[in-house]
Amino acid sequence: MVRYTLLRTLVFFGCLLILWLAGLRSRDQLFLLVAGAALISMVVSYFVLRPFREDYSRQIAEKLEHRAEQKAAERGAKPSDEDIEDAETGEGEGSDSFR
């Protein structure tokens, strides 16, 4: 995430520099300079930084999958309330509770 954010910031400042060199230098044009740089950097980032964004999305998906597997393993290791009650009363599977 840090890499993507840093690259996105660098793209913004690059666009800002290009627009400044293109002539948007006066104080009256400051809003146009910043807004233009933001819009251009969004478009550039969408196409140029796609591999980094997809890599980060894949990392997040793997972490979420790993957490889900850990929770499932923890649930499997702990007996359920029904299992505990059955063990206390001696009514496990296969015993005839109705006689």
C-alpha positions as CSV (number, residue, x, y, z in Angstrom):
1,M,0.0,0.0,0.0
2,V,2.8,2.4,0.8
3,R,4.4,1.8,-2.6
4,Y,1.2,2.5,-4.4
5,T,0.5,5.6,-2.4
6,L,4.0,6.9,-3.0
7,L,3.8,6.3,-6.7
8,R,0.4,8.0,-6.9
9,T,1.8,11.0,-5.1
10,L,4.8,11.1,-7.4
11,V,2.5,11.0,-10.4
12,F,0.5,13.9,-9.0
13,F,3.6,16.0,-8.4
14,G,4.8,15.1,-11.9
15,C,1.5,16.3,-13.4
16,L,1.7,19.4,-11.3
17,L,5.2,20.2,-12.6
18,I,4.2,19.6,-16.2
19,L,1.3,22.0,-15.9
20,W,3.4,24.5,-14.1
21,L,6.0,24.3,-16.9
22,A,3.2,24.7,-19.4
23,G,2.4,28.1,-18.0
24,L,0.0,27.8,-15.1
25,R,2.1,29.9,-12.8
26,S,0.2,32.9,-11.6
27,R,-1.7,33.1,-8.3
28,D,-5.0,33.3,-10.2
29,Q,-4.4,30.0,-11.9
30,L,-3.4,28.1,-8.7
31,F,-6.8,26.3,-8.4
32,L,-6.7,25.4,-12.1
33,L,-3.1,24.1,-11.6
34,V,-4.0,21.8,-8.7
35,A,-7.4,20.6,-10.0
36,G,-5.8,19.9,-13.4
37,A,-3.0,18.0,-11.9
38,A,-5.4,16.0,-9.7
39,L,-7.6,15.0,-12.7
40,I,-4.7,14.2,-15.0
41,S,-2.9,12.2,-12.3
42,M,-6.1,10.1,-11.6
43,V,-6.3,9.1,-15.3
44,V,-2.6,8.4,-15.5
45,S,-2.6,6.4,-12.2
46,Y,-5.6,4.3,-13.4
47,F,-3.7,3.0,-16.4
48,V,-0.1,3.2,-15.3
49,L,-0.4,1.9,-11.8
50,R,-2.8,-0.9,-12.5
51,P,-0.3,-3.7,-11.8
52,F,0.5,-2.2,-8.4
53,R,-3.2,-1.9,-7.5
54,E,-3.9,-5.5,-8.6
55,D,-1.0,-6.8,-6.6
56,Y,-2.2,-5.0,-3.5
57,S,-5.7,-6.3,-4.0
58,R,-4.3,-9.8,-4.3
59,Q,-2.4,-9.4,-1.1
60,I,-5.5,-8.2,0.7
61,A,-7.5,-11.2,-0.7
62,E,-4.9,-13.6,0.5
63,K,-4.8,-12.1,4.0
64,L,-8.6,-12.3,4.2
65,E,-8.6,-16.0,3.0
66,H,-5.9,-16.8,5.6
67,R,-7.9,-15.2,8.4
68,A,-11.0,-17.1,7.3
69,E,-9.1,-20.4,7.3
70,Q,-7.7,-19.6,10.8
71,K,-11.2,-18.9,12.2
72,A,-12.5,-22.1,10.6
73,A,-9.7,-24.1,12.2
74,E,-10.3,-22.5,15.6
75,R,-14.0,-23.3,15.4
76,G,-13.2,-26.9,14.4
77,A,-10.9,-27.3,17.4
78,K,-13.4,-26.0,19.9
79,P,-16.3,-28.3,20.7
80,S,-19.8,-26.8,20.1
81,D,-22.2,-26.2,23.0
82,E,-24.3,-29.2,21.9
83,D,-21.2,-31.5,22.0
84,I,-20.4,-30.3,25.5
85,E,-24.0,-30.9,26.7
86,D,-24.1,-34.3,25.1
87,A,-20.9,-35.3,26.9
88,E,-22.2,-34.0,30.3
89,T,-25.5,-36.0,30.0
90,G,-23.9,-39.1,28.4
91,E,-26.1,-38.8,25.4
92,G,-23.6,-39.1,22.6
93,E,-24.3,-40.2,19.1
94,G,-25.6,-43.7,18.9
95,S,-27.1,-43.9,22.4
96,D,-30.8,-44.4,22.7
97,S,-32.2,-41.5,24.6
98,F,-35.8,-42.6,24.1
99,R,-36.4,-45.9,25.8
